[in-house]
């Protein structure tokens, strides 16, 4: 997972290992939606920096190896606080039973553009910013 600012947008990228999954290019089923609160799998509230929030949910996906339990995403990527103009924080909220959920906090509400790309398999979310 990575975040970067480009002229006119902040970009959030989720990259996946190759998979025979059902989605385009093997992308797992996903949903990007507005959110107001986030709750961890243990029922505790999850705080995320920002004034507007999106949940990014992946099904049939894991941030760990389901056979060994070993985390495949570096722990330093579980909670990112970039210095981009719009994205304030992206935090892993859930990685349980083939569901991965991220909380994204923005400085203000904007309508994102969502793309799926191949080689490598990615879900890309662009949040528009002033040029």
C-alpha distance (Angstrom), angle and dihedral (degrees) to the residues before:
residue distance angle dihedral
X1 . . .
X2 3.76 . .
X3 3.79 140.7 .
X4 3.80 128.7 -154.3
X5 3.79 139.8 163.0
X6 3.80 118.7 -122.8
X7 3.81 126.6 178.3
X8 3.81 104.4 -73.2
X9 3.83 99.4 6.1
X10 3.78 148.3 42.9
X11 3.80 111.3 -128.3
X12 3.80 127.5 -147.7
X13 3.83 115.2 -169.2
X14 3.80 127.7 -167.1
X15 3.80 112.0 -168.2
X16 3.81 123.9 -162.1
X17 3.77 135.9 -165.7
X18 3.79 114.2 -110.2
X19 3.76 110.3 -79.8
X20 3.79 138.6 174.0
X21 3.82 85.9 -128.8
X22 3.79 122.7 150.1
X23 3.80 98.2 -110.2
X24 3.79 129.7 87.3
X25 3.82 109.8 -65.5
X26 3.83 88.6 -0.9
X27 3.82 92.8 -62.5
X28 3.80 109.8 157.1
X29 3.81 116.9 -117.2
X30 3.80 107.9 -83.1
X31 3.78 142.6 178.3
X32 3.82 129.6 -159.3
X33 3.79 113.1 -162.7
X34 3.78 143.8 157.2
X35 3.78 114.7 -93.3
X36 3.78 136.4 -173.7
X37 3.81 101.3 -169.9
X38 3.79 138.4 14.2
X39 3.78 128.4 -146.2
X40 3.80 126.2 -165.0
X41 3.80 121.1 -131.3
X42 3.83 88.4 -99.6
X43 3.81 90.8 58.5
X44 3.80 95.6 -106.3
X45 3.81 118.9 133.3
X46 3.81 115.7 -107.8
X47 3.79 116.9 -142.8
X48 3.79 118.2 -144.5
X49 3.80 125.7 -176.7
X50 3.80 114.3 -117.4
X51 3.80 146.7 71.2
X52 3.83 97.4 -111.5
X53 3.80 127.6 34.2
X54 3.78 141.4 -154.3
X55 3.79 128.7 -169.7
X56 3.80 116.4 -145.8
X57 3.80 110.2 -161.1
X58 3.81 126.4 -171.8
X59 3.81 123.5 -170.6
X60 3.80 124.2 -159.3
X61 3.81 88.0 22.3
X62 3.79 135.8 112.6
X63 3.80 135.2 -164.4
X64 3.81 86.4 -156.3
X65 3.79 136.0 48.8
X66 3.84 103.7 -92.3
X67 3.82 90.8 -152.3
X68 3.81 97.6 52.4
X69 3.81 104.0 17.5
X70 3.81 88.6 -127.8
X71 3.79 113.3 146.0
X72 3.81 112.0 -114.7
X73 3.80 94.8 -168.1
X74 3.82 116.6 71.2
X75 3.80 110.1 -109.5
X76 3.82 88.6 -124.6
X77 3.83 86.5 69.0
X78 3.84 95.3 55.9
X79 3.81 93.0 85.5
X80 3.80 118.3 22.5
X81 3.81 123.5 -176.0
X82 3.80 104.6 -177.1
X83 3.79 126.3 -171.8
X84 3.81 91.8 -124.9
X85 3.83 120.5 133.8
X86 3.81 96.1 -114.0
X87 3.81 113.0 15.6
X88 3.81 108.9 75.5
X89 3.80 100.5 173.3
X90 3.80 142.6 -7.1
X91 3.79 115.5 -164.1
X92 3.80 133.3 -179.2
X93 3.81 104.7 -122.9
X94 3.80 102.1 171.9
X95 3.80 139.0 17.5
X96 3.79 103.9 165.4
X97 3.80 135.9 127.6
X98 3.81 95.9 -8.8
X99 3.81 93.3 -47.5
X100 3.79 121.3 115.5
X101 3.80 117.9 -174.8
X102 3.79 128.1 -175.1
X103 3.79 129.2 -168.6
X104 3.80 116.3 -145.5
X105 3.80 120.9 -165.0
X106 3.80 119.6 -160.5
X107 3.79 132.4 -169.1
X108 3.82 89.2 -125.9
X109 3.79 138.1 -3.7
X110 3.81 116.6 -84.3
X111 3.79 133.2 158.7
X112 3.82 110.7 -106.4
X113 3.78 129.9 -145.3
X114 3.81 114.0 -133.9
X115 3.82 123.8 -156.6
X116 3.79 135.4 176.3
X117 3.79 117.4 -146.5
X118 3.80 136.0 -177.2
X119 3.80 135.5 -140.0
X120 2.98 91.4 63.5
X121 3.81 104.7 22.3
X122 3.83 108.2 -117.5
X123 3.77 144.5 164.5
X124 3.80 108.3 -148.0
X125 3.80 123.1 -164.7
X126 3.81 118.1 -168.4
X127 3.80 117.9 -164.5
X128 3.84 110.2 -164.8
X129 3.80 119.3 -122.5
X130 3.79 130.8 -179.4
X131 3.83 110.8 -81.4
